[in-house]
Amino acid sequence: MAFYELRQYHVRPGKMDEWVKIIEEEIIPFQVSKGMVICGSFRGETDESVYVWLRRFNSEAEREAQYIAVYESEYWKTQIAPRVRACLDREKMVVTRIVPTPHSTVQ
């Protein structure tokens, strides 16, 4: 059964616009090119520190392979990771694995 990662990030003050540009123009396209399924990307409506996104995986083996393809790549390590740290407070990041309920519209 497919499962999802609900990823909740705390964006540093004044960095939301920069973060949204990086994630939408670089991170999401890069991760999709490695096979990840991105289901949604959201910013807080009134709280400029809130950013949330949702990724779907068909199996743990798929998730592991995609993590390696993304996070162990030179592109991620040299081009993306330094800018992520500049925009996000990674200590406040929360990643929750979730599964759809039987009547959920997303399966």
Long-range contacts (C-beta under 8 A, 24 or more apart in sequence): 1-99, 2-56, 2-57, 2-58, 2-99, 2-100, 2-107, 3-56, 3-57, 3-97, 3-98, 3-99, 4-39, 4-54, 4-55, 4-56, 4-57, 4-97, 4-98, 4-99, 4-100, 4-106, 5-54, 5-55, 5-57, 5-63, 5-95, 5-96, 5-97, 5-98, 6-52, 6-54, 6-95, 6-96, 6-97, 6-98, 7-52, 7-53, 7-54, 7-55, 7-93, 7-94, 7-95, 8-50, 8-51, 8-52, 8-93, 8-94, 8-95, 8-96, 9-50, 9-51, 9-52, 9-88, 9-92, 9-93, 10-49, 10-50, 10-51, 10-88, 10-89, 10-92, 10-93, 11-48, 11-49, 11-50, 11-51, 11-87, 11-88, 11-89, 12-49, 12-86, 12-87, 12-88, 12-89, 13-48, 13-49, 15-86, 15-87, 15-88, 16-43, 16-48, 16-49, 16-51, 18-87, 19-51, 19-87, 19-88, 20-51, 22-80, 22-83, 22-84, 22-87, 23-51, 23-53, 26-79, 26-80, 27-80, 27-84, 30-70, 30-75, 30-76, 30-80, 31-55, 31-66, 31-70, 34-66, 34-69, 34-70, 34-73, 35-62, 35-65, 35-66, 35-69, 36-66, 36-70, 39-106, 51-88, 56-106
